[in-house]
Every structure is written in C-alpha cells, then in structure tokens.
C-alpha cells in the first residue's frame, strides 16, 4: 500500500506513514483549493501538495507546557521542530529551526530537538546540574546533526534553543538565532538569549557538520515572580514587538495566538513556539 499524503510505500497494518507521519487509516481532507482528492501526495485535480503531518503540530503536557509549530504561508513544508519532556520535576523543551540553505533541514531540526530533550532528561536524572545538562544535550544534538552529512557540501543544519524550567531556576541554552524569553505575570518581557548573527542577519553559529563553532551558550535565570518561559524560532519573534501581550492563562491557547499572529503578519517563515508555565515554590 502507499501513503495517501506523500506516496511513500507503507507496510500493511502500520498505523502511521514512516515518511510523513500521517495516520494511514485516516483519509485526507479534500483539497482546499479545488475540492479534489489527493493521490500520491498531490491533488489529482489541481496538483496542490497534500498537507503533511508536520505542517501544523500542537503538543501539550500534563504540566501545562505547550507548543505549536506551523509551516507558515510561504514555505512548502515545515523545517522547524520541537520536543517537550519532563525529568526530576523539571520541564524541558528544545526548539530548532532548519537552515533553509542546507540540504534536508527538517531532518536536522527534528533530530536535534529529539536528541536534545532525550539527553537533557538523562543528564538530569543522573544528577547533573541544569547548566551541565544543557551543555551536554546541545553537544550531543550537534554530533547527531553532524552525522547526517555525507560531506561538507551535503551537511544538514539547524539552530537550537533549549529550556530547563523549575520553580527556582530556569536555564536556557542556544546556538543560532532561535530565542528564549521570560514573560513575567507582571512586567515587560525579558530576552534571555543573544542571536548568533552577523550583519544582515547572517548566521554565525549553527548545528551541522559544516559549522565553525557549535559551542552552546547557556544562561541560568532565577525568576522573581510567576510567569511563562517562551522558546521560539525567528518565524515568530521577527513579528513580535512585545511578546508579553500574548500571555495566556492556558499556554496552549497562548501558543495558538502567537502562531496566528505570525501568520496574520505575513507568515514568511516556519513558526514554532513553546510556552512553559513557571510558578515559584
């Protein structure tokens, strides 16, 4: 059998397509352009690409931490990725933005995000400090992304930002221009990261085999009030003047509002955002 979304071969009895992730037993909706049916990944009537599982993703954990990712209005597919987790009473998140100029950027971002959260949890369970876990996870994510390359001319790449959040300490780590913000319940937003960019927004650091420097920068932050920790890609922060205005009682609603704002503002890039509630002990 073949996946109705991407046309990839799928084994009988498998619930999900290994290529695009769509649930195989679920029929795709009709094409929103002409109402036609999708075959082999495209509308049989007008040729529009079928929606992929990664085009719009929402995640929420029992702690209330939530994330949303959308391919935006101008990209053909979503090159961003996010992963959420929990360990030792701490909330964990990694958000990555695939470097469009590199080959297979979505593979880089997905692998980096998943590796980052996995290693964060392992390190924290082993007794590492938040900062040590943050640096170790980023280093392992960098090695994982570098392993995707077949040569320096075929090197997938992505940015990386991580968060470890507890009631008394928040630690963020980053490589590239994805960002972390502190959004207190009362008061202005605080940018916790610095962009690794030169003039004209050119990246100076990223994860990938061709990266000159994949050293992770880390910052510990002690919140003095309740609030939200936000990690996001430039597809969101490029449209934000004051992100604290999008604070919501329910983080999932906040992520949806932020994604909707990016799309309404032009949606020129993929957009991903995670909101983590932080409450003082």
C-alpha positions as CSV (number, residue, x, y, z in Angstrom):
1,X,0.0,0.0,0.0
2,X,1.0,3.6,-0.4
3,X,0.6,6.6,1.9
4,X,-2.2,8.9,0.5
5,X,-0.3,12.0,1.6
6,X,3.2,11.5,0.3
7,X,3.0,8.4,-1.8
8,X,5.7,6.5,0.2
9,X,5.4,2.7,0.5
10,X,3.8,1.6,3.7
11,X,3.5,-1.9,5.2
12,X,0.1,-3.3,5.6
13,X,-1.0,-3.0,9.2
14,X,1.2,0.0,10.0
15,X,-0.8,2.8,11.7
16,X,1.4,5.7,10.5
17,X,3.5,6.5,7.5
18,X,7.2,6.4,8.3
19,X,7.9,9.1,5.8
20,X,5.4,11.9,6.7
21,X,3.8,10.6,9.9
22,X,0.2,10.8,8.8
23,X,-2.2,8.2,10.2
24,X,-2.7,5.8,7.3
25,X,-6.3,4.7,8.1
26,X,-7.5,8.3,8.1
27,X,-8.5,9.7,4.7
28,X,-7.0,13.1,3.8
29,X,-9.5,16.0,3.6
30,X,-10.4,17.3,0.2
31,X,-8.1,19.8,-1.4
32,X,-8.9,23.3,-0.1
33,X,-8.1,24.8,-3.4
34,X,-10.4,22.8,-5.7
35,X,-12.1,20.1,-3.7
36,X,-10.3,17.3,-5.5
37,X,-8.9,14.1,-3.9
38,X,-5.2,13.7,-3.0
39,X,-3.2,10.9,-4.8
40,X,0.5,10.2,-4.5
41,X,0.9,13.3,-2.3
42,X,-0.8,15.8,-4.7
43,X,-4.3,16.8,-5.7
44,X,-5.3,14.8,-8.7
45,X,-7.3,17.8,-10.0
46,X,-5.2,20.9,-9.4
47,X,-1.8,19.5,-8.4
48,X,-1.6,21.1,-5.0
49,X,0.7,19.3,-2.5
50,X,-1.2,17.3,0.1
51,X,-0.8,18.5,3.7
52,X,1.9,16.7,5.7
53,X,1.6,15.8,9.4
54,X,4.3,18.3,10.2
55,X,2.6,21.3,8.5
56,X,0.9,22.1,11.8
57,X,1.7,20.4,15.1
58,X,0.5,21.1,18.6
59,X,1.9,19.4,21.8
60,X,0.7,19.8,25.4
61,X,1.9,18.0,28.6
62,X,0.1,17.5,31.9
63,X,2.2,20.2,33.5
64,X,0.5,22.7,31.1
65,X,3.6,23.2,29.0
66,X,2.5,23.5,25.3
67,X,4.0,24.1,21.9
68,X,2.8,24.8,18.4
69,X,4.5,24.7,15.1
70,X,3.3,25.7,11.6
71,X,4.9,25.8,8.2
72,X,3.7,29.4,7.6
73,X,2.3,30.8,4.4
74,X,5.3,30.9,2.1
75,X,7.3,27.6,2.7
76,X,6.3,24.4,1.0
77,X,6.9,22.4,4.2
78,X,7.8,22.9,7.9
79,X,11.6,22.9,8.6
80,X,11.1,23.7,12.3
81,X,10.9,21.1,15.1
82,X,10.1,21.0,18.8
83,X,10.3,18.4,21.5
84,X,8.9,18.5,25.1
85,X,9.7,16.5,28.2
86,X,9.8,16.3,32.0
87,X,12.5,15.0,34.4
88,X,13.1,15.3,38.1
89,X,10.2,17.7,38.5
90,X,11.6,20.0,35.7
91,X,10.0,20.9,32.4
92,X,12.2,20.5,29.3
93,X,11.9,21.9,25.8
94,X,14.0,22.1,22.7
95,X,13.1,24.2,19.6
96,X,15.1,24.0,16.4
97,X,14.9,25.9,13.0
98,X,16.3,24.1,10.0
99,X,18.7,26.2,7.9
100,X,16.9,26.5,4.6
101,X,20.1,26.8,2.6
102,X,21.3,23.4,3.8
103,X,20.1,20.1,2.4
104,X,17.3,18.3,4.4
105,X,17.0,21.0,7.1
106,X,13.9,19.4,8.5
107,X,15.9,16.2,9.3
108,X,18.5,18.3,11.2
109,X,15.9,20.2,13.3
110,X,13.9,17.1,14.1
111,X,16.9,15.0,15.1
112,X,18.4,17.9,17.1
113,X,15.2,18.6,19.0
114,X,14.5,14.9,19.9
115,X,18.2,14.3,20.9
116,X,18.3,17.4,23.0
117,X,15.3,16.6,25.1
118,X,16.4,13.0,25.5
119,X,19.8,13.9,26.7
120,X,18.5,16.7,29.0
121,X,16.3,14.1,30.7
122,X,19.1,11.5,31.0
123,X,21.6,14.0,32.4
124,X,19.2,15.5,34.9
125,X,18.2,12.0,36.1
126,X,21.9,11.2,36.5
127,X,22.3,14.2,38.9
128,X,23.8,16.8,36.5
129,X,23.1,20.5,37.2
130,X,20.8,22.3,34.8
131,X,23.8,24.0,33.1
132,X,25.8,20.9,32.7
133,X,22.8,19.0,31.3
134,X,22.1,21.9,28.9
135,X,25.6,21.9,27.5
136,X,25.8,18.1,27.3
137,X,22.4,17.9,25.5
138,X,23.4,20.6,23.0
139,X,26.8,18.9,22.3
140,X,25.1,15.5,21.6
141,X,22.5,17.2,19.4
142,X,25.4,18.8,17.4
143,X,27.0,15.4,17.0
144,X,23.7,13.9,15.9
145,X,23.1,16.6,13.2
146,X,26.7,16.3,12.0
147,X,26.2,12.6,11.5
148,X,23.6,13.3,8.9
149,X,26.1,14.8,6.5
150,X,27.6,12.7,3.7
151,X,30.2,15.5,3.1
152,X,30.7,19.2,3.9
153,X,28.8,20.0,0.8
154,X,25.9,17.8,2.0
155,X,25.5,18.9,5.6
156,X,22.0,19.4,7.1
157,X,22.0,22.2,9.6
158,X,19.7,23.9,12.2
159,X,19.6,26.4,15.0
160,X,19.0,25.2,18.6
161,X,17.4,26.6,21.8
162,X,16.7,24.6,24.9
163,X,15.0,25.3,28.2
164,X,15.0,23.6,31.6
165,X,12.5,25.2,33.9
166,X,11.9,24.7,37.6
167,X,10.3,26.9,40.3
168,X,13.6,28.2,41.5
169,X,15.8,28.2,38.4
170,X,15.5,28.4,34.7
171,X,18.3,27.5,32.3
172,X,18.4,28.1,28.6
173,X,21.0,27.1,26.0
174,X,21.3,28.1,22.4
175,X,23.2,28.1,19.1
176,X,22.0,30.3,16.4
177,X,19.1,32.8,16.3
178,X,16.2,30.9,17.9
179,X,15.3,32.7,21.2
180,X,14.1,32.3,24.8
181,X,12.1,35.0,26.6
182,X,10.9,35.4,30.2
183,X,7.4,36.6,30.3
184,X,6.5,37.5,34.0
185,X,2.9,37.7,35.1
186,X,3.5,41.4,35.8
187,X,6.1,43.3,33.9
188,X,7.8,43.5,30.5
189,X,9.3,40.6,28.6
190,X,13.0,39.8,29.1
191,X,15.1,38.4,26.2
192,X,17.3,35.7,27.7
193,X,19.4,34.8,24.6
194,X,21.7,36.6,22.1
195,X,21.4,36.0,18.4
196,X,24.4,34.3,16.8
197,X,24.3,36.5,13.7
198,X,26.4,38.9,11.7
199,X,25.2,41.9,9.7
200,X,22.1,41.4,7.5
201,X,21.0,38.6,9.8
202,X,23.6,36.0,8.5
203,X,24.0,33.1,11.0
204,X,27.4,32.8,12.6
205,X,26.7,29.6,14.5
206,X,24.5,26.6,13.9
207,X,24.5,22.8,14.3
208,X,25.8,20.8,11.4
209,X,29.0,19.2,10.1
210,X,30.0,22.4,8.3
211,X,29.6,24.5,11.5
212,X,32.6,26.5,12.5
213,X,31.6,26.6,16.1
214,X,28.8,24.6,17.8
215,X,29.7,25.6,21.3
216,X,26.4,26.1,23.3
217,X,25.9,29.2,25.3
218,X,24.0,28.8,28.5
219,X,22.3,31.1,30.9
220,X,20.8,30.5,34.3
221,X,17.9,32.7,35.4
222,X,16.2,32.9,38.8
223,X,12.6,34.1,38.3
224,X,11.5,36.5,41.0
225,X,7.8,36.1,40.1
226,X,5.5,33.6,38.4
227,X,5.4,33.8,34.6
228,X,6.0,31.9,31.3
229,X,9.2,30.9,29.7
230,X,8.9,31.1,25.9
231,X,11.2,29.5,23.4
232,X,10.7,30.2,19.7
233,X,12.1,30.4,16.2
234,X,12.6,33.6,14.2
235,X,9.4,32.9,12.3
236,X,7.7,34.2,15.4
237,X,10.0,36.7,17.1
238,X,10.5,38.6,13.8
239,X,6.9,39.7,14.1
240,X,6.8,40.5,17.8
241,X,7.2,43.9,19.4
242,X,6.2,42.8,22.9
243,X,5.5,39.1,23.3
244,X,4.2,39.6,26.9
245,X,1.0,40.9,25.4
246,X,0.2,37.4,24.2
247,X,0.4,35.9,27.7
248,X,-2.5,33.5,28.2
249,X,-3.8,31.7,31.3
250,X,-3.6,28.4,29.3
251,X,-0.2,28.0,27.5
252,X,-1.8,26.1,24.6
253,X,-4.1,29.0,23.9
254,X,-1.1,31.3,24.1
255,X,0.9,29.3,21.5
256,X,-2.1,29.3,19.1
257,X,-2.5,33.0,19.5
258,X,1.2,33.6,18.8
259,X,1.2,31.4,15.7
260,X,-1.9,33.1,14.5
261,X,-0.2,36.5,15.0
262,X,2.8,35.4,12.9
263,X,0.5,34.1,10.1
264,X,-1.6,37.2,10.1
265,X,1.6,39.3,10.0
266,X,2.8,37.6,6.8
267,X,3.9,34.1,7.8
268,X,7.0,34.4,5.7
269,X,8.8,31.6,7.6
270,X,8.0,28.5,9.6
271,X,6.9,29.4,13.1
272,X,7.4,27.4,16.3
273,X,6.8,28.5,19.9
274,X,6.7,26.7,23.3
275,X,5.3,28.2,26.4
276,X,6.3,26.8,29.8
277,X,4.5,27.9,33.0
278,X,6.8,28.7,35.9
279,X,5.4,29.0,39.4
280,X,7.5,29.9,42.4
281,X,7.8,27.2,45.0
